[in-house]
Amino acid sequence: MSTKSSPRSLLIAAPDDLSARAEGLDLFGRLRVAREDIPGRLVFTTSFGIEDQAIAHAILTQDLDIDVVTLETGRLFPETHDVWTQTEARYGRRIRAFAPDGASVERLLAEQGIGGFRASIAARQACCQVRKVVPLGRALAGANGWITGLRVEQSVERSDTQFAEHDRARNLIKVNPLFDWTRQRVVDFVAKESIPYNVLHDRGFASIGCAPCTRAIGPDEHERAGRWWWEQQDQKECGLHVHTIAHGAVSQSARS
């Protein structure tokens, strides 16, 4: 149900203009602004974490023309599949899955073994590349805008997240409608709206990804400490969010 692509000569609104338009609006209003101001295909990628469930609720209850998709890495928790099922049932809309190429996964396993992603940061990033980054590229093909659940509070790497940013790597506008929300505000919103959420959150999992790469966190750990915890490093990213902020308009001609 995506809108047809706009003319290639069209300039998409600058991120700063989008941010100004969204100032003071609630989550529902922010997503309407994104849909109104970004022409063509707009994609929301959900991992079914609590932030993404809040955003999905606001999109689906307003029936916004935004593609809701997910990355089926082949290593998701059963609880993630459960909330995926519950979400489709609640809103009556299928969430399209993008999976890694089977031959690429086979080559990866032949090179690394089933647990080889823990051998080094490079090995883990290679796994993320096959299972997440490449499928994301297919999910965002032809899109002018990408909606995410990034928040400033999640990690040091995300501390300068804005409502709208120019993703230089993909030449599109990335919209982060919860960028200035605290985790508690997200939790309260989900409870108030009776939104289905992943029960792993109740078991101490603040950030939920692939099962082998995610654990519960302690009371004094930051939200993403449970991701790739064996690496003992501050940066906890998989390569989906290459954080390059720019404030100019995005030209569709650059995509051709």
C-alpha positions in Angstrom: 0.0 0.0 0.0 3.0 2.3 -0.6 2.6 5.6 -2.3 4.2 5.8 -5.8 7.7 7.2 -5.9 7.9 11.0 -6.4 9.8 12.5 -9.3 13.6 12.1 -9.1 14.2 15.8 -9.3 12.1 16.4 -6.1 13.9 17.6 -3.0 12.7 16.0 0.2 12.3 18.4 3.2 15.4 19.1 5.2 15.6 17.2 8.6 15.7 20.5 10.5 12.4 21.5 8.9 10.8 18.2 9.8 12.0 18.5 13.4 10.6 22.0 13.6 7.2 20.8 12.3 7.1 17.9 14.8 8.0 20.0 17.8 5.4 19.8 20.6 3.5 17.0 18.9 2.7 13.6 20.5 3.8 10.3 18.9 0.7 10.2 16.7 1.3 13.7 15.4 5.0 13.2 14.8 4.3 10.2 12.6 1.7 12.1 10.6 4.3 14.8 10.0 6.7 12.3 8.7 4.1 10.8 6.4 3.0 14.2 5.1 6.4 15.7 4.6 8.4 12.8 3.1 7.1 11.9 -0.3 7.2 8.4 -1.7 7.9 5.2 0.2 8.3 5.5 3.9 9.4 2.3 5.9 9.2 1.5 9.5 11.5 -1.4 10.6 10.4 -3.1 13.8 12.3 -5.6 16.0 9.2 -5.9 18.2 11.0 -4.3 21.1 9.0 -2.0 23.3 9.8 1.2 21.4 8.9 -0.4 18.1 5.6 -1.6 19.5 4.7 1.9 20.5 5.5 3.2 17.1 3.7 0.4 15.3 0.6 1.1 17.4 0.7 4.8 16.3 1.1 3.9 12.7 -1.4 1.1 12.5 -4.2 2.7 14.5 -4.0 5.7 12.2 -3.8 3.5 9.1 -0.9 5.6 7.9 0.6 4.7 4.5 3.9 3.5 6.0 5.3 0.0 5.2 5.9 -1.9 8.5 8.6 -4.5 8.0 10.9 -6.7 10.1 14.2 -8.5 9.8 13.8 -12.3 10.3 17.4 -13.1 11.1 16.8 -16.8 11.8 17.9 -16.4 15.3 15.0 -14.5 17.0 13.7 -15.5 20.4 10.4 -17.5 20.5 9.0 -14.7 22.6 9.7 -12.3 19.7 7.8 -14.5 17.4 5.0 -14.5 19.9 4.7 -10.7 20.0 4.9 -10.6 16.2 1.9 -12.9 16.1 0.0 -10.9 18.7 0.7 -7.7 16.8 -0.6 -8.9 13.5 -3.7 -10.2 15.3 -4.3 -7.0 17.2 -4.1 -4.7 14.2 -5.2 -7.0 11.4 -2.2 -6.2 9.2 0.6 -8.5 8.0 4.1 -7.4 8.8 6.4 -8.2 5.9 9.6 -10.1 6.8 13.0 -9.7 5.1 15.3 -12.7 5.7 18.9 -13.3 4.9 19.9 -15.0 1.7 20.1 -18.8 2.3 23.3 -19.3 0.4 25.0 -16.4 2.3 24.0 -18.0 5.6 25.4 -21.3 4.5 28.7 -19.7 3.5 28.9 -17.9 6.8 28.3 -21.0 8.8 30.9 -22.9 6.8 33.4 -20.2 7.5 32.5 -19.5 11.2 30.7 -22.5 12.5 27.5 -22.1 14.5 29.1 -20.1 17.3 31.9 -18.5 15.4 30.4 -15.0 15.6 31.8 -14.8 19.1 35.4 -15.3 18.0 36.0 -11.6 17.3 34.2 -8.3 16.7 34.9 -8.7 13.0 33.3 -12.2 13.0 30.2 -10.9 14.8 29.9 -8.0 12.4 30.1 -10.4 9.5 27.2 -12.3 11.0 25.2 -9.1 11.5 26.0 -8.1 7.9 24.5 -11.2 6.4 21.6 -11.6 8.8 20.6 -7.9 9.3 22.4 -5.3 7.2 21.9 -6.9 3.8 18.2 -7.7 4.4 17.7 -4.1 5.6 19.1 -2.8 2.3 16.4 -4.8 0.5 13.7 -3.6 2.9 14.7 0.1 2.3 15.1 -0.2 -1.4 13.4 2.7 -3.1 12.4 4.4 0.2 12.8 8.1 0.9 12.3 7.7 4.6 13.1 5.3 7.4 11.4 5.3 10.8 13.2 3.8 13.7 12.9 3.4 17.5 16.2 5.1 18.4 16.2 7.1 21.6 18.9 9.4 23.0 18.9 7.6 26.3 19.7 4.2 24.9 23.5 4.6 24.6 26.4 7.0 24.2 26.5 6.3 20.5 22.8 7.4 20.2 23.1 10.5 22.5 23.0 13.0 19.6 20.0 11.4 17.9 17.5 13.9 16.5 13.9 13.6 15.4 15.0 13.7 11.8 18.4 13.1 10.2 19.9 12.6 6.8 21.2 9.0 6.7 24.2 9.7 4.3 24.9 6.0 3.9 21.4 5.3 2.4 20.6 8.8 1.2 17.3 9.0 2.9 15.7 10.7 5.9 15.8 8.7 9.1 12.9 9.6 11.5 13.2 8.8 15.2 9.9 9.8 16.7 10.8 8.6 20.2 14.3 10.2 20.2 13.6 12.4 23.3 11.5 9.9 25.2 12.7 8.2 28.4 12.3 4.4 28.7 9.8 4.9 31.4 7.7 7.1 29.2 7.7 4.4 26.5 6.7 1.8 29.1 3.9 4.0 30.4 2.6 4.6 26.9 2.5 0.9 26.1 0.7 0.2 29.3 -1.9 3.0 28.8 -2.6 1.9 25.2 -2.7 -1.8 26.1 -0.1 -2.6 23.4 1.2 -6.1 23.2 4.9 -6.3 24.1 7.7 -8.8 24.4 7.5 -10.6 27.7 11.4 -10.7 27.8 11.2 -7.1 28.9 9.7 -8.3 32.2 12.7 -10.6 32.6 15.3 -7.9 32.5 15.9 -7.8 28.7 16.0 -4.0 27.9 17.2 -4.4 24.3 16.2 -7.5 22.4 18.0 -8.8 19.3 19.0 -12.3 18.2 18.8 -14.9 21.0 22.5 -15.9 21.0 23.6 -12.2 21.2 21.2 -10.9 23.9 21.0 -11.3 27.7 19.2 -9.7 30.6 20.9 -6.7 32.2 21.5 -5.8 35.9 20.0 -2.8 37.7 23.1 -0.7 37.2 23.8 -1.5 33.6 22.8 0.7 30.6 20.1 -0.5 28.3 22.3 -2.0 25.6 24.7 -3.7 27.9 23.0 -7.0 27.2 23.9 -6.9 23.5 27.1 -8.7 22.5 28.2 -8.5 26.1 31.3 -10.7 25.5 33.0 -8.0 23.4 33.7 -5.8 26.4 33.4 -2.6 24.4 31.4 0.6 24.7 29.9 0.5 21.2 27.0 -1.8 20.9 25.8 -1.5 17.2 25.3 -4.1 14.5 25.7 -1.8 11.5 22.1 -1.0 10.8 22.4 2.5 12.3 25.4 4.2 10.8 25.1 7.4 12.7 26.0 10.2 10.3 23.9 13.3 10.9 23.4 15.9 8.2 20.9 18.8 7.9 20.5 19.4 4.2 17.7 18.2 2.0 17.8 14.8 0.3 17.7 14.7 -3.4 16.1 11.7 -5.1 18.3 12.2 -8.1 21.2 10.9 -6.0 19.5 7.5 -5.9 19.4 6.9 -9.6 
